[in-house]
Amino acid sequence: MIQIFGTNKSFDCKAAQRFFKERRIPFQFIDLKEKALSRGEFDSVVAALARSEGGRAAAVDSMADKAAKDYASFAYLDDSSKEDKLFENQLLLKLPVCRNGKDAATVGMQQKVWEGWL
């Protein structure tokens, strides 16, 4: 089952939900303001992205939303601290975070990738 992590106010999260709804693909929406990703979920997203991004550090950098108001607190950390900072402050994530099982994940609008999941 597809999981979409995001916020109810995010237009991209609403668009992701609409994408799956229009194709009659069942999904679960989790509002990050109510319930954060567990450590296991977060690690599986990082691991899935690391395969396509070329390593964990690149994956963690790609997960951060450069437009977030707290991005400056993340941007200047060294790579070893960035993953923990992102886990602690998940509203820094580029939304939506979509998971398809444990092996596939995306951050941001990735409709081409999602079409490959169908």
DSSP file with accessible surface (Angstrom, degrees, kcal/mol):
  #  RESIDUE AA STRUCTURE BP1 BP2  ACC     N-H-->O    O-->H-N    N-H-->O    O-->H-N    TCO  KAPPA ALPHA  PHI   PSI    X-CA   Y-CA   Z-CA
    1    1 A M              0   0  140      0, 0.0   100,-0.9     0, 0.0     2,-0.3   0.000 360.0 360.0 360.0 143.2    0.0    0.0    0.0
    2    2 A I  E     -aB  27 100A   8     24,-1.1    26,-2.2    98,-0.2     2,-0.4  -0.576 360.0-159.6 -76.3 135.7    1.1    3.5   -0.8
    3    3 A Q  E     -aB  28  99A  33     96,-2.5    96,-2.6    -2,-0.3     2,-0.5  -0.977   2.2-163.3-116.6 133.9    1.8    5.8    2.2
    4    4 A I  E     -aB  29  98A   0     24,-3.1    26,-3.1    -2,-0.4     2,-0.5  -0.974   3.4-166.8-117.3 118.4    1.8    9.6    1.8
    5    5 A F  E     +aB  30  97A   0     92,-3.5    92,-2.6    -2,-0.5     2,-0.3  -0.910  39.5  94.8-102.9 131.4    3.3   11.6    4.6
    6    6 A G  E     -a   31   0A   0     24,-2.3    26,-3.4    -2,-0.5    27,-0.4  -0.916  67.4 -71.6-178.0-156.8    2.6   15.3    4.6
    7    7 A T    >   -     0   0   15     -2,-0.3     3,-1.0    24,-0.2     6,-0.2  -0.924  30.5-123.4-126.3 155.0    0.4   18.1    5.9
    8    8 A N  T 3  S+     0   0   86     -2,-0.3    -1,-0.1     1,-0.2     6,-0.0   0.719 110.9  54.6 -68.1 -21.5   -3.2   18.9    5.2
    9    9 A K  T 3  S+     0   0  166      4,-0.0     2,-0.4     5,-0.0    -1,-0.2   0.604  82.7 104.2 -88.2 -11.9   -2.2   22.4    4.1
   10   10 A S    <>  -     0   0   24     -3,-1.0     4,-2.0     1,-0.2     5,-0.2  -0.581  58.3-156.0 -77.0 123.9    0.3   21.4    1.5
   11   11 A F  H  > S+     0   0  163     -2,-0.4     4,-2.4     1,-0.2    -1,-0.2   0.873  96.1  54.4 -64.7 -36.9   -0.9   21.8   -2.1
   12   12 A D  H  > S+     0   0   79      2,-0.2     4,-2.3     1,-0.2    -1,-0.2   0.884 106.9  51.1 -65.4 -36.7    1.6   19.1   -3.2
   13   13 A C  H  > S+     0   0    0      2,-0.2     4,-2.3     1,-0.2    -2,-0.2   0.913 110.6  48.6 -66.0 -40.7    0.3   16.7   -0.7
   14   14 A K  H  X S+     0   0   95     -4,-2.0     4,-2.4     1,-0.2    -2,-0.2   0.905 111.2  50.8 -64.4 -39.3   -3.3   17.3   -1.9
   15   15 A A  H  X S+     0   0   15     -4,-2.4     4,-2.6     2,-0.2    -2,-0.2   0.887 109.0  51.0 -66.3 -38.6   -2.1   16.8   -5.5
   16   16 A A  H  X S+     0   0    0     -4,-2.3     4,-2.0     2,-0.2     5,-0.2   0.928 110.7  48.5 -64.0 -43.7   -0.4   13.5   -4.5
   17   17 A Q  H  X S+     0   0   34     -4,-2.3     4,-2.6     1,-0.2    -2,-0.2   0.923 112.0  49.3 -61.1 -42.8   -3.6   12.3   -2.9
   18   18 A R  H  X S+     0   0  134     -4,-2.4     4,-2.9     1,-0.2     5,-0.2   0.909 106.5  57.2 -62.9 -41.2   -5.6   13.3   -6.0
   19   19 A F  H  X S+     0   0    5     -4,-2.6     4,-0.9     1,-0.2    -1,-0.2   0.936 114.1  37.2 -54.9 -49.8   -3.1   11.5   -8.2
   20   20 A F  H  <>S+     0   0    0     -4,-2.0     5,-2.7     1,-0.2     3,-0.3   0.886 115.5  53.9 -74.0 -36.3   -3.6    8.2   -6.5
   21   21 A K  H ><5S+     0   0  135     -4,-2.6     3,-1.7     1,-0.2    -2,-0.2   0.921 105.6  53.3 -63.2 -43.8   -7.4    8.7   -5.9
   22   22 A E  H 3<5S+     0   0  125     -4,-2.9    -1,-0.2     1,-0.3    -2,-0.2   0.793 111.9  45.8 -63.0 -27.3   -8.0    9.4   -9.6
   23   23 A R  T 3<5S-     0   0   93     -4,-0.9    -1,-0.3    -3,-0.3    -2,-0.2   0.288 113.1-120.2 -97.3   7.0   -6.2    6.1  -10.5
   24   24 A R  T < 5 +     0   0  225     -3,-1.7    -3,-0.2     1,-0.2    -2,-0.1   0.839  59.8 153.0  56.0  38.8   -8.2    4.2   -7.8
   25   25 A I      < -     0   0   46     -5,-2.7    -1,-0.2    -6,-0.1    -2,-0.1  -0.873  46.2-123.7 -96.7 121.3   -4.9    3.3   -6.0
   26   26 A P        +     0   0   90      0, 0.0   -24,-1.1     0, 0.0     2,-0.3  -0.414  40.6 168.3 -65.9 139.9   -5.5    2.7   -2.3
   27   27 A F  E     -a    2   0A  46    -26,-0.2     2,-0.5    -2,-0.1   -24,-0.2  -0.961  31.8-132.9-146.6 162.7   -3.2    4.9   -0.1
   28   28 A Q  E     -a    3   0A  91    -26,-2.2   -24,-3.1    -2,-0.3     2,-0.5  -0.988  18.0-151.7-119.5 126.8   -2.8    6.0    3.5
   29   29 A F  E     -a    4   0A  50     -2,-0.5     2,-0.5   -26,-0.2   -24,-0.2  -0.872   9.6-169.1-100.1 129.2   -2.3    9.6    4.3
   30   30 A I  E     -a    5   0A  14    -26,-3.1   -24,-2.3    -2,-0.5     2,-0.6  -0.979  16.3-140.6-119.6 120.2   -0.4   10.5    7.5
   31   31 A D  E >>  -a    6   0A  16     -2,-0.5     4,-2.7   -26,-0.2     3,-1.5  -0.710   5.3-152.4 -81.7 117.5   -0.3   14.1    8.7
   32   32 A L  T 34 S+     0   0   14    -26,-3.4   -25,-0.2    -2,-0.6    -1,-0.1   0.701  93.7  63.3 -65.1 -18.7    3.2   14.9   10.0
   33   33 A K  T 34 S+     0   0  127    -27,-0.4    -1,-0.3     1,-0.1     3,-0.1   0.738 115.1  31.6 -76.5 -20.5    1.7   17.5   12.3
   34   34 A E  T <4 S+     0   0  162     -3,-1.5     2,-0.4     1,-0.3    -2,-0.2   0.778 134.8  13.8-100.9 -38.8   -0.2   14.7   14.1
   35   35 A K  S  < S-     0   0  117     -4,-2.7    -1,-0.3     3,-0.0    -2,-0.1  -0.934  70.9-148.0-146.9 118.3    2.1   11.7   13.7
   36   36 A A        -     0   0   52     -2,-0.4     2,-0.1     1,-0.1    -5,-0.1  -0.321  37.0 -85.0 -80.2 164.2    5.8   11.8   12.6
   37   37 A L        -     0   0    5     50,-0.1    -1,-0.1     1,-0.1    53,-0.1  -0.471  47.9-120.2 -62.4 139.4    7.6    9.1   10.7
   38   38 A S     >  -     0   0   57     -2,-0.1     4,-2.9     1,-0.1     5,-0.2  -0.311  28.2-103.7 -72.9 167.2    8.9    6.4   13.0
   39   39 A R  H  > S+     0   0   87      1,-0.2     4,-2.8     2,-0.2     5,-0.2   0.913 123.6  50.5 -60.5 -40.5   12.7    5.8   12.9
   40   40 A G  H  > S+     0   0   51      2,-0.2     4,-2.1     1,-0.2    -1,-0.2   0.912 111.7  46.5 -64.2 -43.2   12.1    2.6   10.8
   41   41 A E  H  > S+     0   0   31      2,-0.2     4,-2.1     1,-0.2    -2,-0.2   0.931 113.7  49.2 -63.4 -45.0    9.9    4.4    8.3
   42   42 A F  H  X S+     0   0    0     -4,-2.9     4,-2.5     1,-0.2    -2,-0.2   0.940 111.6  48.8 -60.7 -46.4   12.4    7.3    8.1
   43   43 A D  H  X S+     0   0   54     -4,-2.8     4,-2.7     1,-0.2    -1,-0.2   0.871 109.4  52.1 -63.5 -36.8   15.4    4.9    7.6
   44   44 A S  H  X S+     0   0   19     -4,-2.1     4,-2.4     2,-0.2    -1,-0.2   0.884 109.8  49.3 -69.1 -34.3   13.5    3.0    4.9
   45   45 A V  H  X S+     0   0    1     -4,-2.1     4,-2.6     2,-0.2     5,-0.2   0.947 113.0  46.9 -66.2 -46.4   12.8    6.3    3.0
   46   46 A V  H  X S+     0   0    0     -4,-2.5     4,-2.6     1,-0.2    -2,-0.2   0.934 113.3  48.9 -60.3 -45.2   16.5    7.3    3.3
   47   47 A A  H  X S+     0   0   32     -4,-2.7     4,-1.4     2,-0.2    -1,-0.2   0.917 111.6  48.8 -63.0 -42.3   17.7    3.9    2.2
   48   48 A A  H  X S+     0   0   10     -4,-2.4     4,-0.8     1,-0.2     3,-0.2   0.923 115.4  43.9 -64.2 -42.6   15.3    3.8   -0.8
   49   49 A L  H  X S+     0   0    7     -4,-2.6     4,-2.7     1,-0.2     3,-0.5   0.855 105.7  62.7 -70.7 -33.4   16.4    7.3   -1.9
   50   50 A A  H  X>S+     0   0   16     -4,-2.6     5,-2.2    -5,-0.2     4,-1.5   0.856  97.6  58.1 -61.4 -33.2   20.1    6.5   -1.3
   51   51 A R  H  <5S+     0   0  151     -4,-1.4    -1,-0.2    -3,-0.2    -2,-0.2   0.879 117.1  32.1 -64.4 -36.3   19.9    3.8   -4.0
   52   52 A S  H  <5S+     0   0   90     -4,-0.8    -2,-0.2    -3,-0.5    -1,-0.2   0.745 121.4  48.6 -93.1 -23.8   18.8    6.4   -6.6
   53   53 A E  H  <5S-     0   0   91     -4,-2.7    -3,-0.2    -5,-0.1    -2,-0.2   0.585 112.8-107.3 -92.5 -14.8   20.7    9.4   -5.3
   54   54 A G  T  <5S-     0   0   68     -4,-1.5     4,-0.2    -5,-0.3    -3,-0.2   0.899  80.7  -7.5  91.1  43.1   24.1    7.8   -4.8
   55   55 A G  S  ><S-     0   0   31     -5,-2.2     4,-2.0    -8,-0.1     5,-0.1  -0.340  80.8 -82.1 122.1 160.1   24.4    7.5   -1.1
   56   56 A R  H  > S+     0   0  101      2,-0.2     4,-2.9     1,-0.2     5,-0.2   0.885 121.2  54.2 -65.0 -41.3   22.8    8.4    2.2
   57   57 A A  H  > S+     0   0   44      1,-0.2     4,-2.3     2,-0.2    -1,-0.2   0.933 111.5  45.0 -62.0 -44.2   24.3   11.9    2.4
   58   58 A A  H  > S+     0   0   37      2,-0.2     4,-2.2     1,-0.2    -1,-0.2   0.895 113.1  51.8 -65.6 -38.0   23.0   12.8   -1.0
   59   59 A A  H  X S+     0   0    0     -4,-2.0     4,-1.3     2,-0.2    -2,-0.2   0.932 109.6  48.5 -64.2 -44.9   19.6   11.3   -0.2
   60   60 A V  H  X S+     0   0    4     -4,-2.9     4,-0.8     1,-0.2     3,-0.5   0.922 111.4  50.4 -63.1 -42.4   19.3   13.3    3.1
   61   61 A D  H >< S+     0   0   50     -4,-2.3     3,-0.7     1,-0.2    -1,-0.2   0.901 109.5  51.0 -60.9 -39.7   20.2   16.5    1.2
   62   62 A S  H 3< S+     0   0   21     -4,-2.2    -1,-0.2     1,-0.2    -2,-0.2   0.742 104.5  59.1 -71.6 -20.2   17.6   15.8   -1.4
   63   63 A M  H 3< S+     0   0    2     -4,-1.3    31,-3.2    -3,-0.5     2,-0.3   0.705  85.7  94.1 -80.1 -20.8   14.9   15.2    1.3
   64   64 A A  B << S-D   93   0B   0     -4,-0.8     2,-0.8    -3,-0.7    29,-0.2  -0.544  75.5-130.2 -80.3 138.2   15.3   18.7    2.8
   65   65 A D    >   -     0   0   54     27,-3.2     3,-1.7    -2,-0.3     6,-0.1  -0.766  12.6-160.4 -87.0 109.5   13.0   21.5    1.7
   66   66 A K  T 3  S+     0   0  132     -2,-0.8    -1,-0.2     1,-0.3     5,-0.1   0.690  90.0  57.2 -66.2 -16.7   15.1   24.4    0.8
   67   67 A A  T 3  S+     0   0   90     25,-0.1    -1,-0.3     4,-0.1    -2,-0.0   0.516  79.5 115.3 -91.2  -5.5   12.1   26.7    1.1
   68   68 A A  S X  S-     0   0   21     -3,-1.7     3,-1.7    24,-0.2     4,-0.3  -0.351  73.1-126.7 -66.4 145.8   11.3   25.7    4.7
   69   69 A K  T 3  S+     0   0  194      1,-0.3     3,-0.4     2,-0.1    -1,-0.1   0.797 109.6  47.4 -66.8 -26.0   11.7   28.5    7.2
   70   70 A D  T >> S+     0   0   75      1,-0.2     3,-1.1     2,-0.1     4,-0.6   0.283  78.4 108.7 -94.9  10.8   14.1   26.4    9.4
   71   71 A Y  H X>  +     0   0   48     -3,-1.7     4,-2.8     1,-0.3     3,-1.6   0.861  69.0  63.4 -58.7 -34.8   16.3   25.3    6.5
   72   72 A A  H 3> S+     0   0   65     -3,-0.4     4,-1.0    -4,-0.3    -1,-0.3   0.864  97.2  57.3 -59.8 -33.3   19.2   27.5    7.6
   73   73 A S  H <4 S+     0   0   54     -3,-1.1    -1,-0.3     1,-0.2    -2,-0.2   0.722 116.2  36.6 -69.9 -18.0   19.5   25.4   10.8
   74   74 A F  H X< S+     0   0    0     -3,-1.6     3,-1.6    -4,-0.6    -2,-0.2   0.814 104.4  67.6 -97.2 -39.4   19.9   22.3    8.6
   75   75 A A  H 3< S+     0   0   23     -4,-2.8    -2,-0.1     1,-0.3    -3,-0.1   0.794 101.5  45.1 -60.2 -34.3   22.0   23.6    5.7
   76   76 A Y  T 3< S+     0   0  206     -4,-1.0    -1,-0.3     2,-0.0     2,-0.1   0.377  86.7 108.0 -99.0   7.6   25.2   24.3    7.6
   77   77 A L  S <  S-     0   0   57     -3,-1.6     2,-0.1     1,-0.1    -3,-0.0  -0.444  77.4-106.3 -75.1 154.9   25.4   21.1    9.6
   78   78 A D    >>  -     0   0  100     -2,-0.1     3,-1.9     1,-0.1     4,-1.2  -0.463  37.1-101.6 -79.6 161.0   28.0   18.6    8.7
   79   79 A D  H 3> S+     0   0   92      1,-0.3     4,-0.8     2,-0.2     3,-0.2   0.803 118.9  60.8 -55.3 -32.4   26.7   15.4    6.9
   80   80 A S  H 34 S+     0   0   93      1,-0.2     4,-0.4     2,-0.1    -1,-0.3   0.776 111.0  40.1 -68.9 -22.6   26.9   13.3   10.0
   81   81 A S  H <> S+     0   0   50     -3,-1.9     4,-2.1     2,-0.1    -1,-0.2   0.666  97.0  78.1 -97.2 -18.9   24.4   15.5   11.9
   82   82 A K  H  X S+     0   0   20     -4,-1.2     4,-2.6     1,-0.2     5,-0.2   0.893  90.1  52.8 -63.2 -41.4   21.9   16.2    9.0
   83   83 A E  H  X S+     0   0   36     -4,-0.8     4,-2.2     1,-0.2    -1,-0.2   0.932 111.9  45.5 -63.0 -43.6   20.1   12.9    9.1
   84   84 A D  H  > S+     0   0   76     -4,-0.4     4,-2.6     2,-0.2    -1,-0.2   0.905 112.3  51.7 -65.8 -40.1   19.3   13.2   12.9
   85   85 A K  H  X S+     0   0   60     -4,-2.1     4,-2.3     1,-0.2    -2,-0.2   0.920 110.6  48.3 -62.0 -42.7   18.3   16.9   12.4
   86   86 A L  H  < S+     0   0    0     -4,-2.6     6,-0.3     2,-0.2    -1,-0.2   0.892 111.9  49.3 -66.8 -37.8   15.9   15.9    9.6
   87   87 A F  H  < S+     0   0   55     -4,-2.2     3,-0.4    -5,-0.2    -2,-0.2   0.915 113.3  46.8 -66.3 -40.9   14.4   13.1   11.7
   88   88 A E  H  < S+     0   0  150     -4,-2.6     2,-0.5     1,-0.3    -2,-0.2   0.854 122.0  35.4 -69.2 -37.3   13.9   15.4   14.7
   89   89 A N    ><  +     0   0   39     -4,-2.3     3,-1.8    -5,-0.2    -1,-0.3  -0.707  68.3 169.9-119.5  80.4   12.3   18.2   12.7
   90   90 A Q  G >   +     0   0   15     -2,-0.5     3,-1.6    -3,-0.4    -1,-0.1   0.624  67.6  77.0 -73.3  -9.1   10.3   16.4   10.0
   91   91 A L  G 3  S+     0   0   87      1,-0.3    -1,-0.3    -3,-0.1   -21,-0.1   0.583  83.6  69.0 -75.7  -3.5    8.6   19.6    8.9
   92   92 A L  G <  S+     0   0    2     -3,-1.8   -27,-3.2    -6,-0.3    -1,-0.3   0.551  79.2 109.4 -81.9 -10.0   11.9   20.3    7.1
   93   93 A L  B <  S-D   64   0B   1     -3,-1.6     2,-0.5   -29,-0.2   -29,-0.2  -0.383  80.7-112.6 -68.6 145.2   11.1   17.5    4.7
   94   94 A K        -     0   0   73    -31,-3.2    14,-0.6    -2,-0.1    -1,-0.1  -0.667  58.2 -96.9 -72.7 123.8   10.2   18.2    1.1
   95   95 A L  S    S+     0   0   26     -2,-0.5    14,-0.3    12,-0.2   -89,-0.1  -0.724  92.3  37.3-104.2 153.1    6.6   17.1    0.9
   96   96 A P        -     0   0    0      0, 0.0    12,-1.6     0, 0.0     2,-0.6   0.597  62.8-165.1 -80.9 155.0    4.9   14.8    0.1
   97   97 A V  E     -BC   5 107A   0    -92,-2.6   -92,-3.5    10,-0.2     2,-0.4  -0.937  14.9-168.9 -99.4 118.2    7.0   11.8    1.2
   98   98 A C  E     -BC   4 106A   0      8,-2.3     8,-2.4    -2,-0.6     2,-0.4  -0.946   6.8-168.3-115.4 133.7    5.6    8.8   -0.5
   99   99 A R  E     -BC   3 105A  20    -96,-2.6   -96,-2.5    -2,-0.4     2,-0.5  -0.962  12.6-169.8-119.9 138.6    6.4    5.2    0.3
  100  100 A N  E  > S-BC   2 104A  50      4,-2.9     4,-0.9    -2,-0.4     3,-0.5  -0.877  71.2 -50.5-122.5  91.9    5.6    2.1   -1.7
  101  101 A G  T  4 S-     0   0   39   -100,-0.9    -1,-0.2    -2,-0.5   -98,-0.1  -0.361  92.7 -56.1  71.5-157.3    6.5   -0.7    0.6
  102  102 A K  T  4 S+     0   0  152      1,-0.1    -1,-0.2    -3,-0.1   -54,-0.2   0.609 131.9  53.3 -92.6 -14.6   10.0   -0.7    2.1
  103  103 A D  T  4 S+     0   0  126     -3,-0.5     2,-0.4     1,-0.1    -2,-0.2   0.576 100.6  55.0-102.7 -10.9   12.0   -0.5   -1.1
  104  104 A A  E  <  +C  100   0A  27     -4,-0.9    -4,-2.9     2,-0.0     2,-0.3  -0.985  57.2 151.6-130.4 134.3   10.5    2.5   -3.0
  105  105 A A  E     -C   99   0A  13     -2,-0.4     2,-0.3    -6,-0.2    -6,-0.2  -0.990  16.7-168.4-155.3 153.8   10.1    6.1   -1.8
  106  106 A T  E     -C   98   0A   7     -8,-2.4    -8,-2.3    -2,-0.3     2,-0.4  -0.959  10.6-149.7-138.5 157.8   10.0    9.6   -3.2
  107  107 A V  E     +C   97   0A   8     -2,-0.3   -10,-0.2   -10,-0.2   -12,-0.2  -0.984  68.0   4.9-124.7 141.2   10.1   13.1   -1.8
  108  108 A G  S    S-     0   0    6    -12,-1.6     2,-0.6   -14,-0.6   -10,-0.1  -0.191 116.8 -28.8  79.1-178.1    8.3   16.0   -3.5
  109  109 A M        +     0   0   58    -14,-0.3     3,-0.1     1,-0.1    -2,-0.1  -0.635  66.0 160.5 -75.7 116.0    6.1   15.7   -6.5
  110  110 A Q    >>  +     0   0   80     -2,-0.6     4,-2.4     1,-0.1     3,-0.5  -0.429   4.0 157.2-134.2  57.6    7.4   12.7   -8.5
  111  111 A Q  H 3> S+     0   0   88      1,-0.2     4,-2.4     2,-0.2     5,-0.2   0.835  73.3  57.0 -59.3 -35.3    4.5   11.7  -10.8
  112  112 A K  H 3> S+     0   0  171      2,-0.2     4,-1.1     1,-0.2    -1,-0.2   0.919 110.3  44.8 -62.2 -42.1    6.7    9.9  -13.3
  113  113 A V  H <> S+     0   0   60     -3,-0.5     4,-0.8     2,-0.2     3,-0.5   0.928 111.8  52.7 -65.8 -44.4    8.0    7.6  -10.5
  114  114 A W  H >X S+     0   0    0     -4,-2.4     3,-1.0     1,-0.3     4,-0.7   0.883 103.3  57.4 -61.3 -37.5    4.5    7.0   -9.1
  115  115 A E  H >< S+     0   0   88     -4,-2.4     3,-0.9     1,-0.3    -1,-0.3   0.865 102.2  56.2 -62.0 -33.4    3.3    6.0  -12.5
  116  116 A G  H 3< S+     0   0   65     -4,-1.1    -1,-0.3    -3,-0.5    -2,-0.2   0.714 101.0  58.8 -68.6 -20.6    6.0    3.3  -12.5
  117  117 A W  H <<        0   0   51     -3,-1.0    -1,-0.2    -4,-0.8    -2,-0.2   0.674 360.0 360.0 -78.5 -19.3    4.5    2.0   -9.2
  118  118 A L    <<        0   0  100     -3,-0.9    -3,-0.0    -4,-0.7   -93,-0.0  -0.270 360.0 360.0 -73.4 360.0    1.1    1.3  -10.8
